[in-house]
Amino acid sequence: MTERTIAVVAGGLRQPSSTRLLADKLAAATGEELTRLGVTPKIEVIELRDHAHEIVDNLLTGFPASTFAKVVETVNGADGLIAVSPIFTASYSGLFKSFVDLLPDGTLAGKPVLIGATGGTARHSLALDHAMRPLFAYTRSVVMPTGVFAAPEDWGGDEGGGRLDKRVRRAAAELAAEVARRDPATPVDPFALRTSFEELLAGE
């Protein structure tokens, strides 16, 4: 069986975190779908809370700490990405956005991405399409059609949990199919020269 790596970025700020719970659900379902398609899944989970200080230091200095550089390398080399953020004031968290800002240009270009979010009310579900989807479209990612939002009522009871599980399975199937049909990812070299000497001399 071929192997594909799925990087899972969970932007929750608390422990325990509903954001991490949703990320784990999406990762497990994606792994099951990849296995069904004859692909061996390798799941790499990144909890942004554990790297908050390193993210701030990188923003201030322009250089990543060695441990945070490995996190960026994980996302860079992944065949697919599951990105889940809590929603505050109708958008993703500042920590989540800062992490995306620090990814070298081109890291997510063409990479299949499944977006998910959690919030205190179902009204925040609009943030998936009005905040997260445009963010990853800007990075030139291939964003899956189905995004998954989990409100508090989605975690309790058969009805709410059933609705959430159905969305999770649908989104996971989309990501797994997209990852399985592609060749293994080719990591982007952050130090590669993307501007020609002629453009540099012209000041472009």
Secondary structure as UniProt FT lines:
FT   STRAND          2..10
FT   HELIX           18..36
FT   TURN            37..38
FT   STRAND          39..47
FT   HELIX           48..51
FT   HELIX           52..61
FT   HELIX           66..77
FT   STRAND          80..88
FT   TURN            89..90
FT   STRAND          91..92
FT   HELIX           94..102
FT   TURN            105..110
FT   STRAND          112..118
FT   HELIX           122..126
FT   HELIX           128..132
FT   HELIX           133..138
FT   TURN            139..140
FT   STRAND          142..143
FT   STRAND          148..150
FT   HELIX           152..154
FT   HELIX           157..180
FT   TURN            190..191
FT   HELIX           197..202
//
